Amino acid sequence: MLRRQPGVESLKARSSLAATLLRSTAEQDVREAESLLQEAVRLSPGSSLPHYNLAMAQERLGRRAQALGSYAEALRLEPGNPNVM
């Protein structure tokens, strides 16, 4: 029997909810998405997708310098992935 990695389900749930919130036009929803994605990055710092999605939230909130850092980290983690370029 395979054991589940700790935090994997929580990471998936946070990422899914954050993706839904990022589709919203309400700033409060984007702020909540940012918070969820910061936690997703903490749970999975070696995964490019949470960094990329966090960058999108930061950009939407006008935090361009932070967004550039998050985009750069996503690219560093997965340089060949066209979805993070």
Secondary structure, 3 states (H helix, E strand, C coil): CCCCCCCHHHHHHHHHHHHHHHCCCCHHHHHHHHHHHHHHHHHCCCCHHHHHHHHHHHHHCCCHHHHHHHHHHHHHHCCCCHHHC
